[in-house]
């Protein structure tokens, strides 16, 4: 059976919404929204989950997902990540528990509500283009600056968004995150 790449993440979003947990979709799905589309069999969501959310969240996902309750609790405690795997499609949603860094909080505060389908009223929160670029640059650096996918996503967002990007915001956070060299390189490479 063919699955819509947004169907499974939206099931996770529904579970988060039902618990009133702030979240944002990031990663390749946000890259497709702000930049260039590429195929993927996973999704990334940042969520402000707390200890009291662990069990109800797993219950809301239901039997259609594999989500280990102990892994969820541990990720909340450590502010790390866990997986929710949709059993019928094997589509994986990586859920990153929102950290305490000022940047982590800023991107959750700046998240933007987007209509998912042009003909439907379904909406979800996504990372802004600027926060997506910064997150992907951070992952690129953490991965030894070797992921062509992360770098390609960054360049795609920069090319598509162009002058609409808040470059002052990008440069401010790049400096604080130690990413200035990568941001300037990406801005230069994305120029037409």
HUVEN-V793627 format. One record per residue. N is the residue number from 0. RES is the residue in three letters. SS is DSSP state (helix for helix, strand for strand, loop for the rest). PSI is psi in whole degrees, 0 to 359 (999 if undefined). D_LAST is the distance of its C-alpha to the last C-alpha in whole Angstrom. Layout:
# HUVEN-V793627
[[N/RES/SS/PSI/D_LAST] [N/RES/SS/PSI/D_LAST]]
This chain:
# HUVEN-V793627
[[0/UNK/loop/133/40] [1/UNK/loop/131/37] [2/UNK/loop/140/35] [3/UNK/loop/130/33] [4/UNK/loop/345/30] [5/UNK/loop/343/31] [6/UNK/helix/312/35] [7/UNK/helix/312/36] [8/UNK/helix/326/34] [9/UNK/helix/332/35] [10/UNK/helix/319/38] [11/UNK/helix/317/38] [12/UNK/helix/318/36] [13/UNK/helix/319/40] [14/UNK/helix/318/42] [15/UNK/helix/315/40] [16/UNK/helix/319/40] [17/UNK/helix/336/44] [18/UNK/loop/4/44] [19/UNK/loop/41/42] [20/UNK/loop/120/40] [21/UNK/loop/141/37] [22/UNK/strand/169/34] [23/UNK/strand/144/30] [24/UNK/strand/133/28] [25/UNK/strand/202/26] [26/UNK/helix/213/24] [27/UNK/helix/328/23] [28/UNK/helix/321/24] [29/UNK/helix/326/22] [30/UNK/helix/321/19] [31/UNK/helix/325/20] [32/UNK/helix/316/20] [33/UNK/helix/344/17] [34/UNK/loop/239/15] [35/UNK/loop/141/15] [36/UNK/loop/140/19] [37/UNK/loop/155/21] [38/UNK/loop/148/25] [39/UNK/loop/152/27] [40/UNK/loop/24/31] [41/UNK/strand/169/31] [42/UNK/strand/154/30] [43/UNK/strand/131/29] [44/UNK/strand/133/31] [45/UNK/strand/131/32] [46/UNK/strand/143/36] [47/UNK/loop/64/38] [48/UNK/loop/143/41] [49/UNK/loop/168/44] [50/UNK/helix/320/47] [51/UNK/helix/349/49] [52/UNK/helix/340/46] [53/UNK/helix/299/46] [54/UNK/helix/313/49] [55/UNK/helix/326/49] [56/UNK/helix/312/45] [57/UNK/helix/320/46] [58/UNK/helix/319/49] [59/UNK/helix/325/46] [60/UNK/helix/322/44] [61/UNK/loop/188/47] [62/UNK/loop/348/49] [63/UNK/loop/351/45] [64/UNK/strand/150/44] [65/UNK/strand/117/44] [66/UNK/loop/115/44] [67/UNK/loop/119/46] [68/UNK/helix/319/48] [69/UNK/helix/322/48] [70/UNK/helix/322/45] [71/UNK/helix/312/44] [72/UNK/helix/316/46] [73/UNK/helix/318/45] [74/UNK/helix/321/42] [75/UNK/helix/316/43] [76/UNK/helix/317/45] [77/UNK/helix/355/42] [78/UNK/loop/53/39] [79/UNK/loop/220/38] [80/UNK/strand/163/37] [81/UNK/strand/168/39] [82/UNK/strand/146/38] [83/UNK/strand/118/39] [84/UNK/strand/124/40] [85/UNK/strand/120/40] [86/UNK/loop/320/43] [87/UNK/loop/328/43] [88/UNK/loop/347/39] [89/UNK/loop/17/39] [90/UNK/loop/130/36] [91/UNK/strand/134/35] [92/UNK/strand/118/34] [93/UNK/strand/123/34] [94/UNK/strand/118/35] [95/UNK/strand/121/34] [96/UNK/strand/128/37] [97/UNK/loop/129/35] [98/UNK/loop/185/36] [99/UNK/loop/356/37] [100/UNK/loop/150/34] [101/UNK/helix/322/33] [102/UNK/helix/319/29] [103/UNK/helix/316/31] [104/UNK/helix/320/33] [105/UNK/helix/317/30] [106/UNK/helix/329/28] [107/UNK/helix/322/31] [108/UNK/helix/329/32] [109/UNK/helix/356/28] [110/UNK/loop/153/28] [111/UNK/strand/138/27] [112/UNK/strand/126/29] [113/UNK/strand/144/28] [114/UNK/strand/131/29] [115/UNK/loop/309/29] [116/UNK/loop/134/30] [117/UNK/loop/331/29] [118/UNK/loop/3/33] [119/UNK/loop/162/35] [120/UNK/loop/7/35] [121/UNK/loop/130/35] [122/UNK/strand/162/32] [123/UNK/strand/157/31] [124/UNK/strand/134/30] [125/UNK/strand/156/27] [126/UNK/loop/146/25] [127/UNK/loop/162/22] [128/UNK/helix/318/19] [129/UNK/helix/313/19] [130/UNK/helix/327/22] [131/UNK/helix/314/21] [132/UNK/helix/313/18] [133/UNK/helix/317/21] [134/UNK/helix/316/23] [135/UNK/helix/325/21] [136/UNK/helix/322/20] [137/UNK/helix/317/24] [138/UNK/helix/322/25] [139/UNK/helix/314/22] [140/UNK/helix/313/24] [141/UNK/helix/332/28] [142/UNK/loop/18/27] [143/UNK/loop/19/27] [144/UNK/loop/41/23] [145/UNK/loop/356/23] [146/UNK/loop/106/22] [147/UNK/helix/334/19] [148/UNK/helix/313/20] [149/UNK/helix/312/20] [150/UNK/helix/317/16] [151/UNK/helix/321/15] [152/UNK/helix/316/16] [153/UNK/helix/311/15] [154/UNK/helix/322/11] [155/UNK/helix/315/12] [156/UNK/helix/315/13] [157/UNK/helix/320/11] [158/UNK/helix/315/8] [159/UNK/helix/317/11] [160/UNK/helix/328/12] [161/UNK/helix/235/10] [162/UNK/helix/351/12] [163/UNK/helix/343/15] [164/UNK/loop/144/16] [165/UNK/loop/92/18] [166/UNK/helix/330/17] [167/UNK/helix/317/20] [168/UNK/helix/314/22] [169/UNK/helix/312/19] [170/UNK/helix/323/20] [171/UNK/helix/309/24] [172/UNK/helix/327/24] [173/UNK/helix/319/22] [174/UNK/helix/312/25] [175/UNK/helix/330/28] [176/UNK/helix/0/27] [177/UNK/loop/35/26] [178/UNK/loop/12/22] [179/UNK/helix/316/21] [180/UNK/helix/318/20] [181/UNK/helix/319/18] [182/UNK/helix/313/16] [183/UNK/helix/321/15] [184/UNK/helix/316/14] [185/UNK/helix/318/12] [186/UNK/helix/319/10] [187/UNK/helix/316/9] [188/UNK/helix/334/8] [189/UNK/helix/352/6] [190/UNK/loop/141/4] [191/UNK/loop/999/0]]
